[in-house]
Amino acid sequence: MGIEQKAGNLGVVTLRLEDVINWSRTNAMWPMLFGLACCAIEMMSTQAANFDLSRFGMELMRPSPRQSDLMIVAGRVTRKMGPVLRRLYDQMPEPKWVLAMGDCASCGGVFNNYAVVQGVDEVVPVDVYVAGCPPRPEALIHGIVTLHEKVKKEKMKDWA
């Protein structure tokens, strides 16, 4: 007796556990705001009604690393702020992702001096880079959608 006879006409859906977990991770990401410069204003505007980041399950930006799984680094990171950024990243629960927003976070921007980190990937591993100075809210949303596509392709063997 197969599942068709047992379930009848109930409309049973079968999925892989991996797909369900990745779907839930993408639709319930809680970003931690780490706005350091002008990119932070654009990051805040993505929560406004015009762009409505809550349609992706990101109802509000978390100020605490222990409640978030996505760190959006918006703006330039100085050498003095680098250890603070790393400490916050280490306090985030697994799985965690990092999105570098803007040219300053991605490659140091126009600040090519000793005080500014030339790319936040020197401090924390970055999953998605969003280019622009400052990038528009649409670019940040595109970066989040790109991250969602990356998370949906993760395999169980990579989780451990």
SULZIJO-V219114 format. One record per helix or strand of 2 or more residues. SS is the DSSP state (H for helix, E for strand). FROM is the first residue (numbers start at 1). TO is the last residue. If there is no record, write none. Layout:
ss/from/to
SS/FROM/TO
SS/FROM/TO
//
This chain:
ss/from/to
H/3/7
H/17/26
E/31/35
H/39/45
H/53/56
H/65/67
E/70/74
H/79/91
E/97/101
H/103/107
H/120/122
E/128/130
H/137/152
H/156/158
//
